Amino acid sequence: MNMQIASHTMIAMPLTHPGFSEAQARGPSNETTCFEPLDPGVISASIPTFFVGRDRDGFWLARDAKGEIGGIFLLKSSALAFARRAARPLGCATIFPSERFELDVKNQGNPLASYLKPLFRFVASAREKLVG
């Protein structure tokens, strides 16, 4: 999995885990997404780190690397603001995985996003039927 890390600069690097495949990132899964601890040579363990990306429905997610907090959002800017607030006063490193992932912790973000997911899936399904 390719990703970018942002604090003051962005660095692209692969994120791999033996139990996590590209197919799991794209499609629905009953399994929890595996977030490998970051290499201390890349990011110090003392720096709060957040994964920010999209789920299979296109919603924005923010999840800390330790798996303690996370949220679902309609906008990328909201996910980034959540990460910055959660990392106060230190600030945080932000990782943007290139593949989609699912939130595996309680949604502490936009509560409406969870209710909108079924509607988005219905619209996407109806659009596929009309096109196909």
Secondary structure, 3 states (H helix, E strand, C coil): CEEEEECCCEEEEECCCCCCCHHHHHCCCCCCCCCCCCCCCCCCCCCCEEEEEECCCCCEEEEECCCCCEEEECCHHHHHHHHHHHCCCCCCEEEEECCCCCCCCCECCCHHHHHHHHHHHHHHHHHHHHHC
